Amino acid sequence: MRIFSLLALVALGAHAWVGMWTIATDYLTPMALGKSATAVRFLFQAVCGVLMFAYFVWGVQILWGI
């Protein structure tokens, strides 16, 4: 059961990453933010990646009781 819960957690993380990447590439554009758009988009995606990794580790700790 833990394996399937872990797979669901991975699927949720992948789904969240695709959604946040889509938001970043659609709305954080040079037209909207000017020259700093690339840096803002990179920072946004880096923060999202770190948060998703932290949530994944937290979920593993909850599931496996580490």
Number of C-alpha atoms within 10 A of each C-alpha: 7 10 10 9 13 16 12 12 18 15 12 13 17 13 12 15 16 11 11 16 16 12 13 18 13 10 13 20 16 13 9 11 13 10 11 12 18 16 11 16 20 13 12 15 18 12 12 16 17 11 12 18 13 12 14 17 13 12 16 16 11 10 15 10 7 7
